[in-house]
Amino acid sequence: MAIAPPHQKITEEEFLRLPDDGRKWELVNGELEEVPTRFDHDQLIVNLVALLVPLLRGKGAMTTGQAGFRMKNGNIRSPDFSYTRKERIPGGKPGADFGSVAPDLCVEIISPTEERAEMQRKVEEYFEAGAQQVWQVFPETQLVRVFTAATVSRDFTEDEEIESGALLEGFRCRANDIFDSGL
């Protein structure tokens, strides 16, 4: 199946059969939405993986942007980084389909072109589908916004230490650690 033209409605089954064209797509209100990423975007994901893998290995599934998760409203969202506790994964292993619930932790790297209303809509969808935390990472301002509910968040900058509470028990990092390219 070729990539659907803009504004053409497709089903979840058709979305599953789309060829891998190297781009990141989400299914939103029955339409394909491309989610472009940049070099610095991927570097931030690598930094998060390096910080979180030692703590989370063996406790659940982590994904980096290509896995799709089914929201309650039927949208398929693909957070830039996600973590789902093992006990929330049917059978304890990820399946070949879309995730049936939102991950416990959803991280979105926010580009300067993203609209605030769309950013908030994603946060609401993630929580409605079962997320425990949503992080928005803003490379331009080096700010990390941590949501613990759809309308409850705290901003972290520079040397402020991010603590994630019970979800990632024992995890601490400075906001700068996420933005440090190591170069």
Order of alpha helices (4+ residues) and beta strands (2+ residues): alpha-beta-beta-alpha-beta-beta-beta-beta-beta-alpha-beta-beta-beta-beta-beta-alpha
